[in-house]
Amino acid sequence: MALPSISADDVADAVFLAATSVAGFLVGGVVGLVLGLFAGYAYLELLSRVADLEATVNALIREKEDLRERVETLEADRE
């Protein structure tokens, strides 16, 4: 059983397919890396905003408690 002969066109096709496969793999990897970095940056920015909101809410709660104590003190002084 003899092997079929390999022509120059077959070799060129194989090289082209290998090159395009490698190029596609690299481009896909770069796109995935860029998207991953962008998503990570957006997540960190979101966490920063949530932390700022939490600090603001905590400050408002403390201020509310202070004002409530002042009102109680003023009402006690009035009596």
C-alpha positions in Angstrom: 0.0 0.0 0.0 1.7 3.1 -1.2 1.3 6.5 0.4 -0.2 9.3 -1.7 2.2 11.8 -3.0 2.4 15.2 -1.3 2.3 18.1 -3.6 3.6 21.6 -3.0 0.0 22.9 -2.8 -0.6 20.4 0.1 2.5 21.8 2.0 1.4 25.4 1.3 -2.1 24.6 2.6 -0.7 23.0 5.7 1.6 25.9 6.5 -1.2 28.4 5.9 -3.6 26.5 8.2 -0.9 26.2 10.9 -0.1 29.9 10.6 -3.7 31.0 10.7 -4.4 28.7 13.7 -1.5 30.1 15.6 -2.5 33.7 14.7 -6.1 33.1 15.7 -5.0 31.5 19.0 -2.7 34.5 19.8 -5.3 37.1 18.8 -8.0 35.3 20.9 -5.6 35.3 23.8 -4.8 39.0 23.5 -8.5 39.8 23.2 -9.3 37.7 26.3 -6.5 39.3 28.2 -7.7 42.8 27.3 -11.3 41.9 28.3 -10.2 40.3 31.5 -8.1 43.4 32.5 -10.9 45.7 31.6 -13.4 43.7 33.7 -11.0 43.6 36.6 -10.5 47.3 36.5 -14.2 47.9 36.3 -14.8 45.6 39.3 -12.1 47.4 41.4 -13.7 50.7 40.5 -17.1 49.4 41.5 -15.7 48.2 44.8 -14.2 51.6 45.4 -17.5 53.3 44.9 -19.3 50.8 47.2 -16.7 51.5 49.9 -17.3 55.2 49.5 -21.0 54.8 49.8 -20.6 52.6 52.8 -18.4 55.2 54.5 -21.0 57.9 53.7 -23.9 55.8 55.1 -21.9 55.1 58.3 -21.1 58.8 58.7 -24.8 59.7 58.3 -25.8 57.1 60.8 -23.3 58.5 63.4 -24.5 62.0 62.7 -28.1 60.9 63.2 -27.2 59.3 66.5 -25.4 62.5 67.6 -28.4 64.6 66.6 -30.8 62.3 68.5 -28.6 62.7 71.6 -28.6 66.5 71.3 -32.3 66.6 70.9 -32.7 64.4 74.0 -30.3 66.7 75.9 -32.2 69.8 74.8 -35.6 68.3 75.7 -34.2 67.3 79.1 -32.9 70.9 79.7 -36.2 72.3 78.7 -38.0 70.4 81.4 
